[in-house]
Amino acid sequence: MQSQHIYSRDVVLILIASFFYMASSMLVTPLITGFAGSLGAGGVLMGLVGGLSNFCSLMCRPAVGNLADRISKRRLSTVGALLMLAGYLGYVAAHNNAVVVLARVAQGVGFACCSVCMSTWMSDLLPRDRIGSGMGMYGTMNALSMAIGPAVGVQCWQHLGYHVSFCVSALFAVGTLVTVRLVHDRGITPQAAEGPEPPAPDPEEGHLHLVDRKVLPVAAIIMLFGIPYFATQSFLVTYVQTRQLPVAVSLFFPLYAGALLVLRLSMRRQFDRQPYLRFIIGCSASAAAGMVCLTFLNGNLMLLLAAAFMAGGYGLMCSVSQSTAILMAGEGHRALANSTYYVGLDLGMTLGPVLGGVLFGHVDPAWFYPVLLITIPLCFAAYFMGGLGHRR
């Protein structure tokens, strides 16, 4: 009976909407810096345009987290989808980089709304004892979109150009908008549904909280897991070219997505059964093995192993950390917990490419991944210093 209730009509629609919004954003990611360059941007402006959307998302998440615990998540997700659609249409119409910058801001704010609302909305529709496996499926949809989105974007750009690619992104955003509006549940927390004067109010209620302090150690851990992954995402092609390695580097991310899909589906029930520390130990070992494989990369077999180990590291920790953050926050505070988790993820997405660039500029490429291994002991430091050892 429980399994039937988990994948209800509304849950399936939210999973589909999450695929659409993430795929639309991931489609743009590998193209936007080149598009800015085609409009006359120099290297610095290209980099700023590339990171601007993530920066805007990072700045907006605390406000979105507070709002999503107070108003309809369907309404806020709709606003997010409309803002993302406006951003993609802005790219289509852009003839100078000023328009591109404005469109990036709209996309970033919309992405923050969709990412916080949909993940929280999904968790609110799941039984407490199945949040781990349910959010694992949510993460699986994100993993698929992260693999399919960039592939579709690059193929469209190569054959049809930038503007058609951005039109495809806009179609994905329309898919998000339509799917969200089909969800019956409005996504209103019990506290918000009680009205403006609920009984026995929390003395902290009504205050604007930028982050959920209980979840900050989890955010730090996912940031540290994210740094090597996003450094790889940004610099793997350059790393392989610089070291003149005999591998088909384009295979890495499809292999990563395939391995992650298998791992998340096969381990979905373990997300509800195993303690967080056990996942940190296993995922840290897997992430470290992935970086070792990339250090000694000498063929496509080693590339396959690196992709699989990276999936078992960063990929699994995304789902585990998000469900842990939700459970720690409790009812009525899940959106703020989600936004805090995504702050850590955004920092990993930002710091990974930045630190990767610093390493490429100052150390031998052969030491790129050995230096990034420092993130592994830092994850354990964040766990114990953050007091997570006393929690689930």
C-alpha positions as CSV (number, residue, x, y, z in Angstrom):
1,M,0.0,0.0,0.0
2,Q,2.8,2.4,0.9
3,S,4.5,2.0,-2.4
4,Q,1.3,2.8,-4.2
5,H,0.9,6.0,-2.3
6,I,4.5,7.2,-2.9
7,Y,4.1,7.5,-6.7
8,S,0.8,9.2,-6.8
9,R,-0.3,11.3,-9.8
10,D,0.9,14.5,-8.2
11,V,4.3,13.0,-7.3
12,V,4.8,11.8,-10.9
13,L,3.9,15.2,-12.2
14,I,6.4,16.9,-9.9
15,L,9.1,14.5,-11.0
16,I,8.3,15.3,-14.7
17,A,8.3,19.1,-14.0
18,S,11.7,18.7,-12.2
19,F,13.1,17.0,-15.2
20,F,11.9,19.8,-17.5
21,Y,13.2,22.8,-15.4
22,M,16.6,21.2,-14.8
23,A,17.1,20.0,-18.4
24,S,16.2,23.5,-19.7
25,S,18.9,25.1,-17.4
26,M,21.5,22.4,-18.2
27,L,20.9,22.8,-21.9
28,V,22.0,26.4,-21.7
29,T,25.0,25.8,-19.4
30,P,27.6,24.6,-22.0
31,L,26.5,27.3,-24.6
32,I,26.0,30.5,-22.7
33,T,29.7,31.6,-22.4
34,G,30.3,30.9,-26.1
35,F,27.1,32.8,-27.0
36,A,28.3,35.8,-25.0
37,G,31.6,35.6,-26.8
38,S,29.8,35.6,-30.1
39,L,28.2,38.9,-29.1
40,G,31.6,40.5,-28.4
41,A,32.3,39.6,-24.8
42,G,35.9,39.2,-23.7
43,G,37.1,36.4,-21.5
44,V,36.3,38.1,-18.2
45,L,32.7,39.0,-19.2
46,M,32.2,35.5,-20.6
47,G,33.1,34.0,-17.2
48,L,30.8,36.5,-15.4
49,V,27.9,35.7,-17.7
50,G,28.5,32.0,-17.2
51,G,28.5,32.3,-13.4
52,L,25.8,35.0,-13.0
53,S,22.8,32.6,-13.0
54,N,24.2,30.5,-10.2
55,F,25.2,33.6,-8.2
56,C,21.6,35.0,-8.5
57,S,20.2,31.6,-7.4
58,L,22.5,31.7,-4.4
59,M,21.4,35.2,-3.4
60,C,17.7,34.4,-3.8
61,R,17.5,31.0,-2.0
62,P,17.1,32.3,1.6
63,A,14.1,34.5,0.5
64,V,12.6,31.7,-1.6
65,G,13.0,29.2,1.3
66,N,11.1,31.5,3.6
67,L,8.4,32.2,1.1
68,A,7.9,28.5,0.2
69,D,7.2,27.7,3.8
70,R,4.4,30.3,3.8
71,I,2.7,30.4,0.4
72,S,1.6,27.9,-2.3
73,K,4.5,26.1,-3.8
74,R,2.5,25.6,-7.0
75,R,2.2,29.4,-7.3
76,L,5.9,30.0,-6.6
77,S,7.0,27.2,-9.0
78,T,4.8,28.8,-11.6
79,V,6.6,32.2,-11.1
80,G,9.9,30.4,-11.3
81,A,9.0,28.7,-14.6
82,L,7.8,32.0,-16.1
83,L,11.0,33.7,-15.1
84,M,13.1,30.9,-16.6
85,L,11.0,31.1,-19.8
86,A,11.6,34.9,-19.9
87,G,15.3,34.3,-19.6
88,Y,15.4,31.8,-22.5
89,L,13.4,34.1,-24.7
90,G,15.7,36.9,-23.7
91,Y,18.6,34.8,-25.1
92,V,16.7,34.3,-28.3
93,A,16.1,38.0,-28.7
94,A,19.5,39.2,-27.5
95,H,21.7,41.2,-29.8
96,N,24.0,42.5,-27.1
97,N,25.4,41.3,-23.8
98,A,23.3,43.7,-21.7
99,V,20.2,41.7,-22.7
100,V,22.1,38.4,-22.0
101,V,23.0,39.7,-18.4
102,L,19.3,40.6,-17.7
103,A,18.2,37.2,-19.0
104,R,20.7,35.4,-16.8
105,V,19.4,37.2,-13.8
106,A,15.8,36.1,-14.7
107,Q,16.9,32.6,-15.2
108,G,18.8,32.5,-11.9
109,V,15.9,33.8,-9.9
110,G,13.5,31.4,-11.6
111,F,15.9,28.5,-11.1
112,A,16.0,29.2,-7.3
113,C,12.2,29.3,-7.1
114,C,11.8,26.0,-9.0
115,S,14.6,24.1,-7.3
116,V,13.6,24.9,-3.7
117,C,9.8,24.6,-4.3
118,M,9.7,21.4,-6.2
119,S,12.1,19.4,-4.0
120,T,10.2,20.6,-0.9
121,W,6.8,20.0,-2.5
122,M,7.9,16.5,-3.4
123,S,9.1,15.8,0.2
124,D,5.7,17.1,1.6
125,L,3.9,14.5,-0.5
126,L,6.0,11.6,0.8
127,P,5.5,9.5,4.0
128,R,8.3,10.3,6.5
129,D,9.7,6.8,6.4
130,R,10.0,7.0,2.6
131,I,11.5,10.5,2.1
132,G,15.0,9.0,1.4
133,S,13.9,6.7,-1.4
134,G,11.4,9.3,-2.8
135,M,14.1,12.0,-2.9
136,G,16.4,9.5,-4.4
137,M,14.0,9.2,-7.3
138,Y,13.8,13.0,-7.5
139,G,17.6,13.1,-7.7
140,T,17.5,10.4,-10.4
141,M,15.3,12.7,-12.6
142,N,17.8,15.5,-12.0
143,A,20.6,13.2,-13.0
144,L,18.9,12.3,-16.2
145,S,18.2,16.0,-17.0
146,M,21.9,16.8,-16.3
147,A,22.9,14.2,-18.9
148,I,20.2,14.8,-21.5
149,G,20.1,18.7,-21.3
150,P,23.7,19.4,-22.2
151,A,23.7,16.7,-24.9
152,V,20.6,18.1,-26.6
153,G,22.0,21.7,-26.3
154,V,25.4,20.8,-27.9
155,Q,23.7,18.8,-30.7
156,C,21.3,21.7,-31.5
157,W,24.0,24.3,-31.4
158,Q,26.3,22.2,-33.7
159,H,23.5,21.7,-36.3
160,L,21.2,24.6,-35.9
161,G,22.9,27.4,-34.0
162,Y,22.5,29.2,-30.6
163,H,19.1,30.7,-31.1
164,V,17.4,27.4,-32.0
165,S,19.0,25.8,-29.0
166,F,17.6,28.5,-26.7
167,C,14.2,28.0,-28.3
168,V,14.4,24.3,-27.2
169,S,15.2,25.5,-23.7
170,A,12.1,27.7,-23.8
171,L,10.0,24.6,-24.8
172,F,11.4,22.7,-21.8
173,A,10.4,25.7,-19.6
174,V,6.9,25.6,-21.1
175,G,6.8,21.9,-20.2
176,T,7.7,22.9,-16.6
177,L,4.9,25.5,-16.5
178,V,2.2,23.2,-17.9
179,T,3.1,20.2,-15.7
180,V,3.2,22.3,-12.5
181,R,-0.3,23.7,-13.2
182,L,-1.6,20.1,-13.6
183,V,-0.6,19.2,-10.0
184,H,-3.7,19.1,-7.8
185,D,-1.9,19.6,-4.5
186,R,-1.2,23.4,-4.0
187,G,1.8,22.8,-1.9
188,I,0.7,24.7,1.2
189,T,2.3,23.8,4.5
190,P,0.0,22.9,7.4
191,Q,1.2,26.0,9.3
192,A,0.4,28.3,6.4
193,A,-3.0,26.6,5.9
194,E,-4.0,27.4,9.5
195,G,-4.3,31.1,8.8
196,P,-2.6,34.3,10.0
197,E,-3.2,33.5,13.7
198,P,-2.3,29.8,14.3
199,P,-2.6,28.5,17.8
200,A,0.6,28.4,20.0
201,P,2.8,30.3,17.6
202,D,6.5,29.8,17.5
203,P,8.3,32.8,19.0
204,E,10.7,32.6,16.1
205,E,7.8,32.7,13.6
206,G,7.6,35.7,11.4
207,H,11.3,36.3,11.5
208,L,13.2,36.1,8.2
209,H,15.8,33.3,8.5
210,L,18.5,33.3,5.9
211,V,19.4,29.7,6.5
212,D,18.4,26.8,8.8
213,R,21.3,26.6,11.2
214,K,20.8,22.9,11.9
215,V,21.3,22.1,8.2
216,L,24.5,24.2,7.7
217,P,26.8,21.2,8.3
218,V,25.0,19.2,5.6
219,A,25.3,22.2,3.3
220,A,29.0,22.3,4.0
221,I,29.4,18.6,3.3
222,I,27.6,18.8,-0.1
223,M,29.6,21.9,-1.0
224,L,32.8,19.9,-0.3
225,F,31.6,16.9,-2.4
226,G,30.6,19.3,-5.1
227,I,33.9,21.1,-5.5
228,P,35.8,18.2,-7.2
229,Y,32.8,17.2,-9.3
230,F,32.2,20.7,-10.7
231,A,35.9,21.3,-11.2
232,T,35.8,18.1,-13.3
233,Q,32.7,19.3,-15.1
234,S,34.5,22.5,-16.1
235,F,38.1,21.3,-16.7
236,L,38.0,17.6,-17.7
237,V,38.3,18.4,-21.4
238,T,41.2,20.8,-20.8
239,Y,42.7,18.3,-18.3
240,V,42.7,15.5,-21.0
241,Q,44.0,17.8,-23.7
242,T,46.8,19.2,-21.6
243,R,48.0,15.8,-20.5
244,Q,47.4,14.4,-24.0
245,L,45.5,11.4,-22.7
246,P,44.2,8.7,-25.1
247,V,40.5,8.8,-23.9
248,A,37.1,9.7,-25.4
249,V,36.4,12.4,-22.9
250,S,32.9,13.0,-24.2
251,L,31.9,9.6,-22.7
252,F,32.5,10.7,-19.1
253,F,29.2,12.4,-18.3
254,P,26.8,9.9,-20.1
255,L,28.7,7.2,-18.2
256,Y,28.4,9.1,-15.0
257,A,24.6,9.6,-15.5
258,G,24.1,5.9,-16.4
259,A,26.0,4.8,-13.3
260,L,24.2,7.2,-11.1
261,L,20.8,6.0,-12.4
262,V,21.7,2.4,-11.6
263,L,23.0,3.3,-8.1
264,R,20.1,5.4,-7.1
265,L,17.5,2.9,-8.3
266,S,19.3,-0.1,-6.7
267,M,19.9,1.7,-3.4
268,R,16.7,3.7,-3.1
269,R,15.5,1.9,0.0
270,Q,18.9,2.2,1.7
271,F,18.4,6.0,1.8
272,D,15.8,5.4,4.5
273,R,17.6,2.7,6.4
274,Q,21.3,3.7,6.7
275,P,22.7,6.5,8.9
276,Y,24.2,9.6,7.3
277,L,27.7,8.8,8.6
278,R,27.7,5.5,6.8
279,F,26.9,7.2,3.5
280,I,29.6,9.8,4.1
281,I,32.2,7.0,4.7
282,G,31.2,5.1,1.6
283,C,30.7,8.1,-0.7
284,S,33.9,9.6,0.4
285,A,35.8,6.4,-0.5
286,S,34.0,6.3,-3.8
287,A,34.8,10.0,-4.6
288,A,38.4,9.5,-3.6
289,A,38.7,6.5,-5.9
290,G,37.2,8.5,-8.7
291,M,39.9,11.2,-8.3
292,V,42.6,8.6,-8.1
293,C,41.3,7.1,-11.4
294,L,41.4,10.5,-13.0
295,T,44.9,11.1,-11.7
296,F,46.1,7.9,-13.4
297,L,43.8,8.1,-16.4
298,N,45.3,6.1,-19.3
299,G,42.3,4.8,-21.3
300,N,38.6,4.5,-21.6
301,L,38.3,1.7,-19.0
302,M,39.8,4.0,-16.4
303,L,37.5,6.8,-17.5
304,L,34.5,4.4,-17.0
305,L,35.7,3.6,-13.5
306,A,36.2,7.3,-12.7
307,A,32.7,8.1,-13.8
308,A,31.2,5.3,-11.8
309,F,33.1,6.2,-8.7
310,M,32.2,9.9,-9.1
311,A,28.5,8.8,-9.3
312,G,29.0,6.8,-6.1
313,G,30.5,9.9,-4.4
314,Y,29.0,13.2,-5.3
315,G,26.0,11.7,-7.1
316,L,24.7,9.6,-4.2
317,M,25.5,12.3,-1.6
318,C,23.2,14.8,-3.3
319,S,20.1,12.6,-2.6
320,V,21.3,11.5,0.9
321,S,22.2,15.0,2.0
322,Q,18.9,16.5,0.7
323,S,16.7,14.0,2.5
324,T,18.8,14.3,5.7
325,A,18.3,18.1,5.6
326,I,14.6,17.7,5.1
327,L,14.3,15.2,8.0
328,M,16.3,17.4,10.3
329,A,14.1,20.5,9.6
330,G,10.8,18.9,10.3
331,E,7.3,19.9,9.1
332,G,6.8,23.5,8.1
333,H,10.5,24.3,7.7
334,R,11.4,22.0,4.8
335,A,11.6,24.8,2.3
336,L,14.2,26.7,4.3
337,A,16.1,23.5,4.9
338,N,16.1,22.8,1.2
339,S,17.2,26.4,0.4
340,T,20.1,25.9,2.9
341,Y,21.1,22.7,1.2
342,Y,21.0,24.4,-2.2
343,V,23.2,27.2,-0.9
344,G,25.9,24.5,-0.2
345,L,25.3,23.1,-3.7
346,D,25.5,26.5,-5.3
347,L,28.8,27.2,-3.5
348,G,30.2,23.9,-4.7
349,M,29.1,24.8,-8.3
350,T,30.8,28.2,-7.9
351,L,34.0,27.2,-6.1
352,G,34.7,24.1,-8.1
353,P,35.4,25.9,-11.4
354,V,37.1,28.8,-9.5
355,L,39.5,26.5,-7.6
356,G,39.9,24.4,-10.8
357,G,41.1,27.5,-12.6
358,V,43.5,28.4,-9.8
359,L,45.0,24.9,-9.8
360,F,45.4,24.8,-13.6
361,G,47.1,28.2,-13.4
362,H,49.5,27.3,-10.6
363,V,50.2,23.5,-10.3
364,D,51.2,20.8,-12.7
365,P,48.0,19.2,-14.2
366,A,49.2,15.8,-12.8
367,W,48.5,17.2,-9.3
368,F,45.1,18.6,-10.1
369,Y,43.1,15.7,-8.5
370,P,45.6,14.9,-5.7
371,V,45.2,18.5,-4.4
372,L,41.4,18.2,-4.7
373,L,41.5,15.1,-2.4
374,I,41.8,17.5,0.5
375,T,38.0,17.9,0.3
376,I,37.6,14.3,1.7
377,P,39.0,14.9,5.2
378,L,37.2,18.3,5.3
379,C,33.9,16.5,4.8
380,F,34.5,14.5,8.0
381,A,35.6,17.6,9.8
382,A,32.3,19.3,8.8
383,Y,30.3,16.3,10.0
384,F,31.8,16.1,13.5
385,M,32.3,19.8,14.1
386,G,28.7,20.4,13.0
387,G,27.4,18.0,15.7
388,L,25.8,15.7,13.2
389,G,27.3,12.7,15.1
390,H,24.5,13.3,17.7
391,R,21.7,13.2,15.0
392,R,20.4,10.6,12.6
